[in-house]
Amino acid sequence: MTDDAPASPASPQAPPNAPQHARLDLQAGPVSLAMEVRVTPGGLLAIGGLVSGILLSTAVLVWSATAAPRRHPLAWNLGRRVG
């Protein structure tokens, strides 16, 4: 079942490749911050790919940094001693 009713004028349909806009204005005492960003859907996909790559590489770094304590229980016990 499909809805063939036209879109209402209050919510016009943007083309699928139209850029997305976001703006943020903050003020706390004498400090203020204003940011604006415009991103296309392809840009959002690229940003998502970069973020996922960063998160996956971080997981690999943590895994390799903790490899010695996993392989050598004595090294783990020595590393836990404080003072």
All heavy atoms as a GROMACS GRO file, in nm:
protein
  595
    1MET      N    1   0.085  -0.116   0.000
    1MET     CA    2   0.000   0.000   0.000
    1MET      C    3   0.090   0.123   0.000
    1MET      O    4   0.181   0.134   0.079
    1MET     CB    5  -0.089  -0.003   0.124
    1MET     CG    6  -0.184   0.113   0.133
    1MET     SD    7  -0.287   0.094   0.277
    1MET     CE    8  -0.442   0.077   0.198
    2THR      N    9   0.062   0.217  -0.089
    2THR     CA   10   0.144   0.336  -0.100
    2THR      C   11   0.061   0.459  -0.070
    2THR      O   12  -0.061   0.459  -0.087
    2THR     CB   13   0.205   0.351  -0.240
    2THR    OG1   14   0.098   0.360  -0.334
    2THR    CG2   15   0.295   0.233  -0.274
    3ASP      N   16   0.128   0.564  -0.028
    3ASP     CA   17   0.062   0.691   0.000
    3ASP      C   18   0.093   0.785  -0.115
    3ASP      O   19   0.206   0.830  -0.130
    3ASP     CB   20   0.113   0.747   0.133
    3ASP     CG   21   0.039   0.874   0.173
    3ASP    OD1   22  -0.065   0.902   0.112
    3ASP    OD2   23   0.086   0.941   0.265
    4ASP      N   24  -0.007   0.814  -0.198
    4ASP     CA   25   0.014   0.899  -0.315
    4ASP      C   26  -0.017   1.045  -0.288
    4ASP      O   27  -0.017   1.126  -0.379
    4ASP     CB   28  -0.072   0.850  -0.432
    4ASP     CG   29  -0.029   0.713  -0.480
    4ASP    OD1   30   0.091   0.683  -0.466
    4ASP    OD2   31  -0.114   0.637  -0.530
    5ALA      N   32  -0.040   1.081  -0.164
    5ALA     CA   33  -0.071   1.219  -0.130
    5ALA      C   34   0.054   1.305  -0.146
    5ALA      O   35   0.164   1.262  -0.111
    5ALA     CB   36  -0.123   1.228   0.013
    6PRO      N   37   0.041   1.425  -0.199
    6PRO     CA   38   0.158   1.512  -0.214
    6PRO      C   39   0.209   1.557  -0.077
    6PRO      O   40   0.136   1.562   0.020
    6PRO     CB   41   0.105   1.630  -0.296
    6PRO     CG   42  -0.043   1.631  -0.272
    6PRO     CD   43  -0.082   1.488  -0.248
    7ALA      N   44   0.338   1.591  -0.075
    7ALA     CA   45   0.398   1.639   0.050
    7ALA      C   46   0.337   1.772   0.087
    7ALA      O   47   0.307   1.855   0.002
    7ALA     CB   48   0.549   1.651   0.033
    8SER      N   49   0.319   1.795   0.215
    8SER     CA   50   0.261   1.921   0.260
    8SER      C   51   0.362   2.034   0.242
    8SER      O   52   0.482   2.011   0.245
    8SER     CB   53   0.220   1.910   0.407
    8SER     OG   54   0.334   1.896   0.486
    9PRO      N   55   0.317   2.157   0.222
    9PRO     CA   56   0.410   2.267   0.203
    9PRO      C   57   0.498   2.293   0.326
    9PRO      O   58   0.605   2.349   0.316
    9PRO     CB   59   0.320   2.388   0.176
    9PRO     CG   60   0.185   2.335   0.149
    9PRO     CD   61   0.179   2.196   0.204
   10ALA      N   62   0.453   2.251   0.443
   10ALA     CA   63   0.531   2.273   0.565
   10ALA      C   64   0.656   2.186   0.570
   10ALA      O   65   0.753   2.219   0.636
   10ALA     CB   66   0.444   2.247   0.688
   11SER      N   67   0.654   2.073   0.498
   11SER     CA   68   0.770   1.983   0.498
   11SER      C   69   0.808   1.949   0.354
   11SER      O   70   0.777   1.842   0.306
   11SER     CB   71   0.741   1.857   0.577
   11SER     OG   72   0.635   1.788   0.517
   12PRO      N   73   0.876   2.039   0.283
   12PRO     CA   74   0.913   2.010   0.145
   12PRO      C   75   1.019   1.902   0.138
   12PRO      O   76   1.104   1.889   0.226
   12PRO     CB   77   0.968   2.144   0.094
   12PRO     CG   78   1.013   2.214   0.217
   12PRO     CD   79   0.921   2.170   0.327
   13GLN      N   80   1.013   1.824   0.031
   13GLN     CA   81   1.109   1.716   0.012
   13GLN      C   82   1.234   1.772  -0.055
   13GLN      O   83   1.227   1.834  -0.159
   13GLN     CB   84   1.048   1.606  -0.076
   13GLN     CG   85   0.933   1.533  -0.011
   13GLN     CD   86   0.980   1.444   0.102
   13GLN    OE1   87   1.090   1.392   0.098
   13GLN    NE2   88   0.897   1.427   0.202
   14ALA      N   89   1.349   1.750   0.006
   14ALA     CA   90   1.476   1.793  -0.051
   14ALA      C   91   1.528   1.684  -0.144
   14ALA      O   92   1.496   1.567  -0.126
   14ALA     CB   93   1.577   1.819   0.060
   15PRO      N   94   1.605   1.721  -0.245
   15PRO     CA   95   1.664   1.617  -0.330
   15PRO      C   96   1.754   1.527  -0.247
   15PRO      O   97   1.811   1.569  -0.147
   15PRO     CB   98   1.745   1.695  -0.434
   15PRO     CG   99   1.737   1.838  -0.398
   15PRO     CD  100   1.642   1.854  -0.284
   16PRO      N  101   1.770   1.400  -0.289
   16PRO     CA  102   1.846   1.306  -0.207
   16PRO      C  103   1.993   1.342  -0.192
   16PRO      O  104   2.058   1.297  -0.098
   16PRO     CB  105   1.831   1.172  -0.280
   16PRO     CG  106   1.777   1.205  -0.413
   16PRO     CD  107   1.714   1.340  -0.407
   17ASN      N  108   2.051   1.421  -0.281
   17ASN     CA  109   2.193   1.454  -0.269
   17ASN      C  110   2.214   1.596  -0.216
   17ASN      O  111   2.323   1.650  -0.228
   17ASN     CB  112   2.263   1.437  -0.403
   17ASN     CG  113   2.201   1.524  -0.511
   17ASN    OD1  114   2.098   1.586  -0.491
   17ASN    ND2  115   2.265   1.528  -0.626
   18ALA      N  116   2.112   1.655  -0.158
   18ALA     CA  117   2.123   1.790  -0.105
   18ALA      C  118   2.210   1.791   0.021
   18ALA      O  119   2.204   1.698   0.101
   18ALA     CB  120   1.985   1.846  -0.071
   19PRO      N  121   2.292   1.894   0.039
   19PRO     CA  122   2.375   1.898   0.159
   19PRO      C  123   2.291   1.920   0.286
   19PRO      O  124   2.187   1.984   0.282
   19PRO     CB  125   2.469   2.016   0.136
   19PRO     CG  126   2.420   2.088   0.017
   19PRO     CD  127   2.319   2.003  -0.051
   20GLN      N  128   2.339   1.863   0.396
   20GLN     CA  129   2.276   1.880   0.526
   20GLN      C  130   2.343   1.996   0.597
   20GLN      O  131   2.464   2.013   0.588
   20GLN     CB  132   2.288   1.752   0.608
   20GLN     CG  133   2.232   1.629   0.542
   20GLN     CD  134   2.082   1.635   0.530
   20GLN    OE1  135   2.014   1.669   0.625
   20GLN    NE2  136   2.030   1.603   0.413
   21HIS      N  137   2.266   2.075   0.669
   21HIS     CA  138   2.319   2.191   0.739
   21HIS      C  139   2.296   2.176   0.890
   21HIS      O  140   2.193   2.126   0.932
   21HIS     CB  141   2.248   2.320   0.695
   21HIS     CG  142   2.255   2.344   0.548
   21HIS    ND1  143   2.361   2.407   0.489
   21HIS    CD2  144   2.169   2.313   0.449
   21HIS    CE1  145   2.339   2.414   0.360
   21HIS    NE2  146   2.223   2.357   0.332
   22ALA      N  147   2.393   2.221   0.968
   22ALA     CA  148   2.378   2.222   1.113
   22ALA      C  149   2.450   2.345   1.166
   22ALA      O  150   2.558   2.382   1.117
   22ALA     CB  151   2.435   2.096   1.176
   23ARG      N  152   2.394   2.409   1.266
   23ARG     CA  153   2.455   2.526   1.328
   23ARG      C  154   2.440   2.516   1.478
   23ARG      O  155   2.336   2.474   1.530
   23ARG     CB  156   2.388   2.653   1.278
   23ARG     CG  157   2.448   2.779   1.335
   23ARG     CD  158   2.391   2.904   1.269
   23ARG     NE  159   2.436   3.022   1.337
   23ARG     CZ  160   2.551   3.084   1.312
   23ARG    NH1  161   2.630   3.037   1.218
   23ARG    NH2  162   2.586   3.191   1.379
   24LEU      N  163   2.546   2.556   1.550
   24LEU     CA  164   2.546   2.552   1.696
   24LEU      C  165   2.602   2.683   1.748
   24LEU      O  166   2.710   2.725   1.708
   24LEU     CB  167   2.633   2.435   1.746
   24LEU     CG  168   2.654   2.426   1.896
   24LEU    CD1  169   2.523   2.392   1.965
   24LEU    CD2  170   2.759   2.322   1.927
   25ASP      N  171   2.527   2.748   1.835
   25ASP     CA  172   2.571   2.871   1.901
   25ASP      C  173   2.565   2.848   2.052
   25ASP      O  174   2.459   2.817   2.106
   25ASP     CB  175   2.482   2.989   1.865
   25ASP     CG  176   2.493   3.027   1.719
   25ASP    OD1  177   2.604   3.028   1.666
   25ASP    OD2  178   2.388   3.058   1.659
   26LEU      N  179   2.679   2.864   2.119
   26LEU     CA  180   2.685   2.848   2.264
   26LEU      C  181   2.744   2.974   2.326
   26LEU      O  182   2.833   3.036   2.269
   26LEU     CB  183   2.774   2.729   2.301
   26LEU     CG  184   2.726   2.591   2.262
   26LEU    CD1  185   2.833   2.489   2.296
   26LEU    CD2  186   2.597   2.557   2.332
   27GLN      N  187   2.694   3.007   2.445
   27GLN     CA  188   2.752   3.119   2.518
   27GLN      C  189   2.748   3.086   2.667
   27GLN      O  190   2.644   3.047   2.720
   27GLN     CB  191   2.674   3.248   2.492
   27GLN     CG  192   2.738   3.368   2.556
   27GLN     CD  193   2.671   3.498   2.513
   27GLN    OE1  194   2.576   3.496   2.436
   27GLN    NE2  195   2.720   3.607   2.565
   28ALA      N  196   2.863   3.099   2.731
   28ALA     CA  197   2.875   3.076   2.874
   28ALA      C  198   2.958   3.189   2.932
   28ALA      O  199   3.081   3.189   2.922
   28ALA     CB  200   2.939   2.941   2.902
   29GLY      N  201   2.892   3.287   2.991
   29GLY     CA  202   2.963   3.403   3.044
   29GLY      C  203   3.026   3.482   2.931
   29GLY      O  204   2.964   3.511   2.831
   30PRO      N  205   3.155   3.513   2.944
   30PRO     CA  206   3.221   3.591   2.839
   30PRO      C  207   3.265   3.508   2.719
   30PRO      O  208   3.308   3.561   2.618
   30PRO     CB  209   3.342   3.650   2.910
   30PRO     CG  210   3.374   3.551   3.015
   30PRO     CD  211   3.240   3.496   3.060
   31VAL      N  212   3.252   3.376   2.727
   31VAL     CA  213   3.299   3.288   2.620
   31VAL      C  214   3.182   3.249   2.531
   31VAL      O  215   3.077   3.209   2.581
   31VAL     CB  216   3.365   3.162   2.680
   31VAL    CG1  217   3.411   3.068   2.571
   31VAL    CG2  218   3.479   3.199   2.772
   32SER      N  219   3.202   3.261   2.400
   32SER     CA  220   3.098   3.218   2.308
   32SER      C  221   3.161   3.132   2.199
   32SER      O  222   3.279   3.144   2.169
   32SER     CB  223   3.027   3.339   2.246
   32SER     OG  224   3.118   3.412   2.168
   33LEU      N  225   3.078   3.046   2.142
   33LEU     CA  226   3.123   2.954   2.039
   33LEU      C  227   3.015   2.945   1.933
   33LEU      O  228   2.897   2.928   1.966
   33LEU     CB  229   3.148   2.816   2.100
   33LEU     CG  230   3.181   2.703   2.006
   33LEU    CD1  231   3.321   2.723   1.948
   33LEU    CD2  232   3.173   2.570   2.077
   34ALA      N  233   3.053   2.958   1.808
   34ALA     CA  234   2.959   2.943   1.696
   34ALA      C  235   3.020   2.848   1.595
   34ALA      O  236   3.135   2.866   1.554
   34ALA     CB  237   2.932   3.078   1.632
   35MET      N  238   2.945   2.745   1.558
   35MET     CA  239   2.992   2.647   1.460
   35MET      C  240   2.883   2.623   1.358
   35MET      O  241   2.765   2.625   1.391
   35MET     CB  242   3.027   2.514   1.529
   35MET     CG  243   3.141   2.523   1.625
   35MET     SD  244   3.197   2.364   1.689
   35MET     CE  245   3.050   2.293   1.755
   36GLU      N  246   2.925   2.600   1.234
   36GLU     CA  247   2.832   2.567   1.128
   36GLU      C  248   2.898   2.462   1.039
   36GLU      O  249   3.018   2.469   1.011
   36GLU     CB  250   2.798   2.690   1.046
   36GLU     CG  251   2.693   2.665   0.941
   36GLU     CD  252   2.650   2.791   0.871
   36GLU    OE1  253   2.690   2.901   0.913
   36GLU    OE2  254   2.576   2.780   0.773
   37VAL      N  255   2.820   2.365   0.994
   37VAL     CA  256   2.874   2.260   0.909
   37VAL      C  257   2.773   2.229   0.798
   37VAL      O  258   2.651   2.235   0.821
   37VAL     CB  259   2.909   2.134   0.990
   37VAL    CG1  260   2.787   2.069   1.051
   37VAL    CG2  261   2.985   2.034   0.907
   38ARG      N  262   2.825   2.202   0.680
   38ARG     CA  263   2.744   2.158   0.566
   38ARG      C  264   2.810   2.032   0.510
   38ARG      O  265   2.928   2.035   0.476
   38ARG     CB  266   2.738   2.266   0.458
   38ARG     CG  267   2.664   2.387   0.501
   38ARG     CD  268   2.654   2.486   0.387
   38ARG     NE  269   2.584   2.604   0.437
   38ARG     CZ  270   2.626   2.727   0.421
   38ARG    NH1  271   2.736   2.752   0.353
   38ARG    NH2  272   2.558   2.827   0.469
   39VAL      N  273   2.734   1.925   0.502
   39VAL     CA  274   2.788   1.797   0.458
   39VAL      C  275   2.690   1.731   0.362
   39VAL      O  276   2.570   1.730   0.386
   39VAL     CB  277   2.814   1.702   0.579
   39VAL    CG1  278   2.876   1.573   0.534
   39VAL    CG2  279   2.900   1.769   0.682
   40THR      N  280   2.744   1.675   0.254
   40THR     CA  281   2.661   1.600   0.160
   40THR      C  282   2.646   1.456   0.210
   40THR      O  283   2.722   1.412   0.296
   40THR     CB  284   2.726   1.599   0.021
   40THR    OG1  285   2.851   1.531   0.029
   40THR    CG2  286   2.745   1.739  -0.034
   41PRO      N  287   2.550   1.381   0.157
   41PRO     CA  288   2.537   1.240   0.198
   41PRO      C  289   2.665   1.159   0.173
   41PRO      O  290   2.702   1.074   0.253
   41PRO     CB  291   2.420   1.190   0.114
   41PRO     CG  292   2.338   1.310   0.089
   41PRO     CD  293   2.437   1.422   0.074
   42GLY      N  294   2.734   1.187   0.063
   42GLY     CA  295   2.862   1.118   0.038
   42GLY      C  296   2.966   1.154   0.143
   42GLY      O  297   3.046   1.070   0.184
   43GLY      N  298   2.965   1.280   0.187
   43GLY     CA  299   3.057   1.322   0.293
   43GLY      C  300   3.026   1.253   0.424
   43GLY      O  301   3.118   1.216   0.499
   44LEU      N  302   2.898   1.237   0.454
   44LEU     CA  303   2.860   1.165   0.576
   44LEU      C  304   2.908   1.021   0.572
   44LEU      O  305   2.956   0.966   0.672
   44LEU     CB  306   2.709   1.169   0.596
   44LEU     CG  307   2.651   1.302   0.642
   44LEU    CD1  308   2.499   1.296   0.641
   44LEU    CD2  309   2.700   1.338   0.779
   45LEU      N  310   2.898   0.959   0.454
   45LEU     CA  311   2.945   0.822   0.439
   45LEU      C  312   3.097   0.815   0.458
   45LEU      O  313   3.148   0.725   0.525
   45LEU     CB  314   2.907   0.769   0.300
   45LEU     CG  315   2.939   0.624   0.272
   45LEU    CD1  316   2.863   0.533   0.367
   45LEU    CD2  317   2.904   0.591   0.129
   46ALA      N  318   3.169   0.912   0.403
   46ALA     CA  319   3.315   0.916   0.420
   46ALA      C  320   3.353   0.937   0.566
   46ALA      O  321   3.446   0.874   0.617
   46ALA     CB  322   3.374   1.026   0.333
   47ILE      N  323   3.284   1.027   0.634
   47ILE     CA  324   3.311   1.051   0.777
   47ILE      C  325   3.285   0.924   0.858
   47ILE      O  326   3.364   0.888   0.946
   47ILE     CB  327   3.227   1.169   0.828
   47ILE    CG1  328   3.275   1.299   0.765
   47ILE    CG2  329   3.232   1.178   0.980
   47ILE    CD1  330   3.182   1.417   0.787
   48GLY      N  331   3.177   0.854   0.828
   48GLY     CA  332   3.148   0.729   0.898
   48GLY      C  333   3.256   0.625   0.875
   48GLY      O  334   3.295   0.553   0.968
   49GLY      N  335   3.308   0.617   0.752
   49GLY     CA  336   3.416   0.523   0.723
   49GLY      C  337   3.543   0.559   0.799
   49GLY      O  338   3.612   0.471   0.851
   50LEU      N  339   3.575   0.688   0.806
   50LEU     CA  340   3.695   0.730   0.880
   50LEU      C  341   3.682   0.701   1.029
   50LEU      O  342   3.776   0.652   1.092
   50LEU     CB  343   3.720   0.879   0.858
   50LEU     CG  344   3.771   0.918   0.720
   50LEU    CD1  345   3.768   1.070   0.703
   50LEU    CD2  346   3.910   0.866   0.699
   51VAL      N  347   3.567   0.730   1.086
   51VAL     CA  348   3.547   0.706   1.230
   51VAL      C  349   3.555   0.557   1.260
   51VAL      O  350   3.619   0.516   1.357
   51VAL     CB  351   3.414   0.767   1.277
   51VAL    CG1  352   3.378   0.719   1.417
   51VAL    CG2  353   3.421   0.918   1.272
   52SER      N  354   3.493   0.474   1.177
   52SER     CA  355   3.499   0.330   1.203
   52SER      C  356   3.642   0.278   1.187
   52SER      O  357   3.685   0.192   1.264
   52SER     CB  358   3.403   0.254   1.110
   52SER     OG  359   3.443   0.269   0.975
   53GLY      N  360   3.718   0.331   1.092
   53GLY     CA  361   3.857   0.291   1.078
   53GLY      C  362   3.940   0.329   1.199
   53GLY      O  363   4.025   0.252   1.244
   54ILE      N  364   3.916   0.449   1.252
   54ILE     CA  365   3.988   0.493   1.372
   54ILE      C  366   3.955   0.404   1.491
   54ILE      O  367   4.043   0.362   1.566
   54ILE     CB  368   3.956   0.641   1.401
   54ILE    CG1  369   4.021   0.730   1.296
   54ILE    CG2  370   4.003   0.680   1.541
   54ILE    CD1  371   3.973   0.874   1.299
   55LEU      N  372   3.827   0.373   1.508
   55LEU     CA  373   3.787   0.288   1.621
   55LEU      C  374   3.845   0.147   1.608
   55LEU      O  375   3.891   0.089   1.708
   55LEU     CB  376   3.635   0.284   1.633
   55LEU     CG  377   3.570   0.414   1.676
   55LEU    CD1  378   3.418   0.401   1.671
   55LEU    CD2  379   3.616   0.457   1.813
   56LEU      N  380   3.844   0.092   1.488
   56LEU     CA  381   3.900  -0.042   1.470
   56LEU      C  382   4.050  -0.043   1.491
   56LEU      O  383   4.104  -0.136   1.552
   56LEU     CB  384   3.866  -0.094   1.330
   56LEU     CG  385   3.721  -0.134   1.308
   56LEU    CD1  386   3.697  -0.165   1.161
   56LEU    CD2  387   3.685  -0.254   1.394
   57SER      N  388   4.121   0.060   1.446
   57SER     CA  389   4.266   0.063   1.467
   57SER      C  390   4.300   0.081   1.614
   57SER      O  391   4.400   0.029   1.662
   57SER     CB  392   4.330   0.173   1.382
   57SER     OG  393   4.287   0.300   1.425
   58THR      N  394   4.217   0.156   1.687
   58THR     CA  395   4.239   0.172   1.830
   58THR      C  396   4.222   0.038   1.902
   58THR      O  397   4.301   0.005   1.991
   58THR     CB  398   4.141   0.276   1.888
   58THR    OG1  399   4.159   0.398   1.817
   58THR    CG2  400   4.165   0.298   2.035
   59ALA      N  401   4.124  -0.038   1.861
   59ALA     CA  402   4.104  -0.170   1.922
   59ALA      C  403   4.225  -0.260   1.896
   59ALA      O  404   4.269  -0.334   1.984
   59ALA     CB  405   3.977  -0.235   1.868
   60VAL      N  406   4.283  -0.253   1.776
   60VAL     CA  407   4.401  -0.333   1.745
   60VAL      C  408   4.520  -0.288   1.829
   60VAL      O  409   4.596  -0.372   1.879
   60VAL     CB  410   4.433  -0.323   1.594
   60VAL    CG1  411   4.568  -0.383   1.562
   60VAL    CG2  412   4.325  -0.390   1.512
   61LEU      N  413   4.537  -0.157   1.847
   61LEU     CA  414   4.647  -0.108   1.930
   61LEU      C  415   4.634  -0.154   2.075
   61LEU      O  416   4.733  -0.194   2.137
   61LEU     CB  417   4.653   0.044   1.924
   61LEU     CG  418   4.704   0.104   1.793
   61LEU    CD1  419   4.690   0.254   1.795
   61LEU    CD2  420   4.848   0.063   1.771
   62VAL      N  421   4.514  -0.148   2.128
   62VAL     CA  422   4.493  -0.192   2.267
   62VAL      C  423   4.518  -0.342   2.278
   62VAL      O  424   4.581  -0.388   2.374
   62VAL     CB  425   4.350  -0.156   2.314
   62VAL    CG1  426   4.316  -0.225   2.445
   62VAL    CG2  427   4.336  -0.006   2.327
   63TRP      N  428   4.473  -0.418   2.180
   63TRP     CA  429   4.494  -0.564   2.182
   63TRP      C  430   4.643  -0.596   2.179
   63TRP      O  431   4.691  -0.680   2.254
   63TRP     CB  432   4.423  -0.628   2.063
   63TRP     CG  433   4.441  -0.776   2.057
   63TRP    CD1  434   4.527  -0.845   1.979
   63TRP    CD2  435   4.370  -0.873   2.133
   63TRP    NE1  436   4.515  -0.979   2.001
   63TRP    CE2  437   4.419  -0.999   2.096
   63TRP    CE3  438   4.271  -0.866   2.231
   63TRP    CZ2  439   4.373  -1.116   2.151
   63TRP    CZ3  440   4.224  -0.985   2.284
   63TRP    CH2  441   4.274  -1.108   2.245
   64SER      N  442   4.719  -0.526   2.093
   64SER     CA  443   4.862  -0.556   2.085
   64SER      C  444   4.938  -0.504   2.206
   64SER      O  445   5.038  -0.564   2.247
   64SER     CB  446   4.920  -0.497   1.956
   64SER     OG  447   4.910  -0.358   1.959
   65ALA      N  448   4.894  -0.396   2.267
   65ALA     CA  449   4.962  -0.343   2.386
   65ALA      C  450   4.941  -0.433   2.507
   65ALA      O  451   5.024  -0.434   2.597
   65ALA     CB  452   4.910  -0.203   2.416
   66THR      N  453   4.834  -0.508   2.510
   66THR     CA  454   4.808  -0.596   2.624
   66THR      C  455   4.845  -0.740   2.593
   66THR      O  456   4.811  -0.831   2.668
   66THR     CB  457   4.660  -0.589   2.666
   66THR    OG1  458   4.579  -0.627   2.555
   66THR    CG2  459   4.624  -0.449   2.712
   67ALA      N  460   4.915  -0.764   2.482
   67ALA     CA  461   4.948  -0.902   2.442
   67ALA      C  462   5.048  -0.966   2.537
   67ALA      O  463   5.037  -1.084   2.569
   67ALA     CB  464   5.002  -0.903   2.299
   68ALA      N  465   5.149  -0.890   2.584
   68ALA     CA  466   5.251  -0.949   2.673
   68ALA      C  467   5.190  -1.001   2.803
   68ALA      O  468   5.220  -1.113   2.844
   68ALA     CB  469   5.360  -0.847   2.701
   69PRO      N  470   5.104  -0.924   2.872
   69PRO     CA  471   5.043  -0.979   2.993
   69PRO      C  472   4.956  -1.102   2.966
   69PRO      O  473   4.948  -1.191   3.050
   69PRO     CB  474   4.959  -0.864   3.047
   69PRO     CG  475   5.022  -0.742   2.992
   69PRO     CD  476   5.076  -0.783   2.858
   70ARG      N  477   4.894  -1.109   2.849
   70ARG     CA  478   4.812  -1.227   2.818
   70ARG      C  479   4.900  -1.349   2.794
   70ARG      O  480   4.863  -1.460   2.829
   70ARG     CB  481   4.725  -1.201   2.695
   70ARG     CG  482   4.604  -1.118   2.722
   70ARG     CD  483   4.506  -1.126   2.607
   70ARG     NE  484   4.567  -1.108   2.477
   70ARG     CZ  485   4.585  -0.990   2.417
   70ARG    NH1  486   4.547  -0.880   2.476
   70ARG    NH2  487   4.640  -0.984   2.299
   71ARG      N  488   5.016  -1.329   2.732
   71ARG     CA  489   5.104  -1.442   2.701
   71ARG      C  490   5.188  -1.484   2.821
   71ARG      O  491   5.222  -1.601   2.835
   71ARG     CB  492   5.198  -1.405   2.586
   71ARG     CG  493   5.131  -1.408   2.452
   71ARG     CD  494   5.236  -1.399   2.343
   71ARG     NE  495   5.319  -1.282   2.362
   71ARG     CZ  496   5.330  -1.182   2.276
   71ARG    NH1  497   5.265  -1.186   2.164
   71ARG    NH2  498   5.408  -1.079   2.301
   72HIS      N  499   5.224  -1.389   2.905
   72HIS     CA  500   5.315  -1.417   3.016
   72HIS      C  501   5.249  -1.376   3.148
   72HIS      O  502   5.251  -1.260   3.186
   72HIS     CB  503   5.446  -1.339   2.998
   72HIS     CG  504   5.513  -1.366   2.868
   72HIS    ND1  505   5.575  -1.486   2.841
   72HIS    CD2  506   5.525  -1.290   2.757
   72HIS    CE1  507   5.624  -1.481   2.718
   72HIS    NE2  508   5.594  -1.364   2.664
   73PRO      N  509   5.193  -1.472   3.220
   73PRO     CA  510   5.128  -1.438   3.348
   73PRO      C  511   5.224  -1.375   3.448
   73PRO      O  512   5.185  -1.291   3.528
   73PRO     CB  513   5.077  -1.572   3.399
   73PRO     CG  514   5.071  -1.660   3.280
   73PRO     CD  515   5.176  -1.611   3.186
   74LEU      N  516   5.352  -1.412   3.444
   74LEU     CA  517   5.448  -1.353   3.536
   74LEU      C  518   5.465  -1.203   3.508
   74LEU      O  519   5.471  -1.122   3.601
   74LEU     CB  520   5.584  -1.424   3.525
   74LEU     CG  521   5.693  -1.376   3.621
   74LEU    CD1  522   5.646  -1.394   3.765
   74LEU    CD2  523   5.822  -1.449   3.596
   75ALA      N  524   5.468  -1.163   3.382
   75ALA     CA  525   5.477  -1.022   3.347
   75ALA      C  526   5.354  -0.947   3.395
   75ALA      O  527   5.362  -0.832   3.440
   75ALA     CB  528   5.493  -1.005   3.196
   76TRP      N  529   5.240  -1.010   3.391
   76TRP     CA  530   5.117  -0.948   3.438
   76TRP      C  531   5.125  -0.923   3.588
   76TRP      O  532   5.091  -0.818   3.638
   76TRP     CB  533   4.998  -1.035   3.404
   76TRP     CG  534   4.869  -0.992   3.466
   76TRP    CD1  535   4.803  -1.052   3.566
   76TRP    CD2  536   4.792  -0.876   3.432
   76TRP    NE1  537   4.688  -0.983   3.597
   76TRP    CE2  538   4.680  -0.874   3.515
   76TRP    CE3  539   4.807  -0.774   3.339
   76TRP    CZ2  540   4.584  -0.775   3.509
   76TRP    CZ3  541   4.710  -0.676   3.332
   76TRP    CH2  542   4.600  -0.677   3.416
   77ASN      N  543   5.174  -1.023   3.664
   77ASN     CA  544   5.187  -1.008   3.809
   77ASN      C  545   5.289  -0.901   3.845
   77ASN      O  546   5.271  -0.826   3.941
   77ASN     CB  547   5.226  -1.141   3.874
   77ASN     CG  548   5.110  -1.239   3.868
   77ASN    OD1  549   4.995  -1.201   3.863
   77ASN    ND2  550   5.142  -1.368   3.869
   78LEU      N  551   5.400  -0.892   3.772
   78LEU     CA  552   5.501  -0.788   3.798
   78LEU      C  553   5.445  -0.650   3.768
   78LEU      O  554   5.477  -0.554   3.838
   78LEU     CB  555   5.627  -0.815   3.716
   78LEU     CG  556   5.709  -0.935   3.759
   78LEU    CD1  557   5.823  -0.957   3.660
   78LEU    CD2  558   5.761  -0.920   3.899
   79GLY      N  559   5.367  -0.638   3.665
   79GLY     CA  560   5.312  -0.509   3.627
   79GLY      C  561   5.207  -0.459   3.724
   79GLY      O  562   5.184  -0.339   3.734
   80ARG      N  563   5.145  -0.547   3.801
   80ARG     CA  564   5.040  -0.508   3.893
   80ARG      C  565   5.094  -0.458   4.026
   80ARG      O  566   5.023  -0.394   4.102
   80ARG     CB  567   4.944  -0.624   3.917
   80ARG     CG  568   4.864  -0.656   3.792
   80ARG     CD  569   4.767  -0.767   3.813
   80ARG     NE  570   4.675  -0.734   3.921
   80ARG     CZ  571   4.599  -0.823   3.984
   80ARG    NH1  572   4.605  -0.950   3.948
   80ARG    NH2  573   4.518  -0.788   4.078
   81ARG      N  574   5.220  -0.489   4.057
   81ARG     CA  575   5.277  -0.449   4.186
   81ARG      C  576   5.302  -0.299   4.185
   81ARG      O  577   5.360  -0.244   4.092
   81ARG     CB  578   5.406  -0.522   4.212
   81ARG     CG  579   5.383  -0.669   4.236
   81ARG     CD  580   5.511  -0.736   4.274
   81ARG     NE  581   5.484  -0.880   4.286
   81ARG     CZ  582   5.575  -0.972   4.279
   81ARG    NH1  583   5.701  -0.938   4.260
   81ARG    NH2  584   5.544  -1.098   4.290
   82VAL      N  585   5.260  -0.234   4.291
   82VAL     CA  586   5.279  -0.089   4.304
   82VAL      C  587   5.369  -0.064   4.424
   82VAL      O  588   5.343  -0.113   4.533
   82VAL     CB  589   5.143  -0.018   4.322
   82VAL    CG1  590   5.165   0.132   4.340
   82VAL    CG2  591   5.051  -0.047   4.205
   83GLY      N  592   5.472   0.020   4.402
   83GLY     CA  593   5.560   0.064   4.511
   83GLY      C  594   5.639  -0.042   4.568
   83GLY      O  595   5.688  -0.098   4.641
   0.00000   0.00000   0.00000
